[in-house]
Amino acid sequence: MSWVSFVGSGPGDPELLTVRAADLIRQADVVITESPEHEVMVRAMLGIAAPDPESGELAQGPEFIDGGFGEDGQPLTHAARAKVVVKQAKRVEHVVRLMIGDPFVYASGPEEAAAVAKAGFGFEIVPGVSSVSAVPAYAGIPLTTKDHREVAVVTCGDKIDWSQYADDRTLVLLSGVGLIGEIAKALIAAGRSEKTPVAMTRVGTTTHQQTVTSDLANIAADARAARMAPPAIIVIGKVVNLRETLSWFETKPIFGWRVLVPRTKEQAPVLSTKLRGFGGVPEEVPTISVEPPRNPQQMDKAIRGLVEGRYEWVAFTSVNAVRAVREKFEEYGLDARAFSGLKIAAVGEKTSAALLDMGLRPDLVPAGENQSAAGLLEVWPEYDEVLDPINRVFLPRADIATENLIAGLTELGWECDDVTAYRTVRAAPPPAPIRDAIKTGKFDAVVFTSSSTVRNLVGIAGKPHPSTVIAVIGPATAKTAEEHGLRVDVMAAEPSIEALADALADFGTSRRAALVEAGQPVTKPSDRKPAARRKATSS
């Protein structure tokens, strides 16, 4: 028997999906969407890419059906949406009907569920976070307090008697952006003070969220000045005054910043997740592709030598080197036991973590800010003919790695088998709109995690605009950036992705505080022209 799950997707932030909603989406044969963002959200959640029309590659995951708009591009009526749901229930076992907010709160869920029941199919309702409560919460506006306990939610239209809302209840208005001038006049005429606080928040819970605070007398003009447009939630009442103290989302360190993340495809998600937590909007642009070495025989010989006891040490200078050795081990059917009797060195914490995933605990790791090849040399012991039975080191590394580590180990008396474990290849140039955004300052910041990301980004896309904040992972990367004519604004306290994201967040916090202290509007680095003075408060 077919089954339909009516699932609330929340007001926009995909992280507001419930655990039950995520579980049902994973099981779905068909997902009926309500907005274009729904398919993107589901694909990101499931980790599947959109189909490539050029290659003819088939789509992975569930089938997507547009339940919000018809073939003519016009919004479907409630009855038409119900027909779409029933049609899909007749052909597959499990349909997930994704709905903005909550299916049973100011949505077409009741009508669609009734149609499914009438057709004889089973269904369930999975509540979602409603925009009625979520958007004001993300704007820092509580709908109720100990002093304000009554709330009225109104879907705006032409036939509303606003005199019934003349008291001091908190009002939450839906679909009221274009009517706010008339609504404000009607409420004032009904007896509300023209100084009654008003807040209008558009695209709430997303990093494009924007809030304008005003009063009944001025909200129409202030909303026009801020170019406010649907979808937006309007809150009217004294609770709006609490936003000054309780605003938490739009005051995140890099809220709304468009951040360029030039990294390998495998590594970018980690940094992007951290940046999103600080309110940033990361855009991943691959600049490096990690490929196998052109001559695999060298690695094959080194792995055989490792198993046969040829080496005293194995030195890992990157996570990619660990991955390359691990892949060779899997190819040969080996595991961590092959490292028995060997000493293992790692250049830093990230590389150490990758080794721990293999079941290996490194014997030597430089501490603190010395997590680099130079730092590894500082703590590496000299070769001792009495204590060291073997004087040879296996060094799997990238094809473009520097020779400093080899030279240093040689001076300490060690012989190195310097083996190319992987190649770093410059990626193809990004699309023209991305290249234009880089050169014209439409990115607020760019985060460089290595010297090669600097060189490759400049090579495939050009130099970032002078207004763009440049953040780097360490001194070597900073030097490369400066050699390419870039001004370094932010450097991580230690060479890690977490420290780099934290450093950019600290920069954003300090910048915001300086603007507020100077009485200036809080803008983003890409906002090079100061906004006109108005009562609107946005970030």
Buried (B, 14 or more C-beta within 10 A) or exposed (E): EBBBBBBBBBBBBBEBBBEBBBEBBEEBBBBBBBBEBBBEBBBEBBEEEEEEEEEEEEEEBBBBBBBBBBEEEEEBEEEBBBBBBBEBBEEBEBBBBBBBBBBBBBBBBEBBBEBBEEBEBEBEBBBBBBBBBBBBBBBBBBBEEEEBEEBBBBEBEEEBEBEEBBEBBBBBBBBBBBBBEBBBBBBBEBEBEEEBBBBBBBBBBBBEBBBBBBBBBBBBEBBEBBEBEEBBBBBBBEBBEBBEEBBEBBBBBBBBBBBBBBBBEBBBBBBBEBBBBBBBBBBBBBBBBBEBBEEEEBBBEBBEBBBEEBBBBBBBBBBBBBBBBBBBBEEEEBEEEBBEEBBBBBBBBBBBEBBEEBEBEBEBBBEEBBBBBBBBBEEBEEBEEEEBEBBBBBBBBBEEBBEEBBEBBBEEEBBBBBBBBBBBEBBEBBEEEBBEBBBEBBBBBBBBBBBBBBBBBBEBBEBBBEBBBBBBBBBBBBBBBBEBEBEBBBBBEBBBBBBBBBBBBBBBBEBBEEEEEEEEBBBBBBBEEEBEEBBBBBB
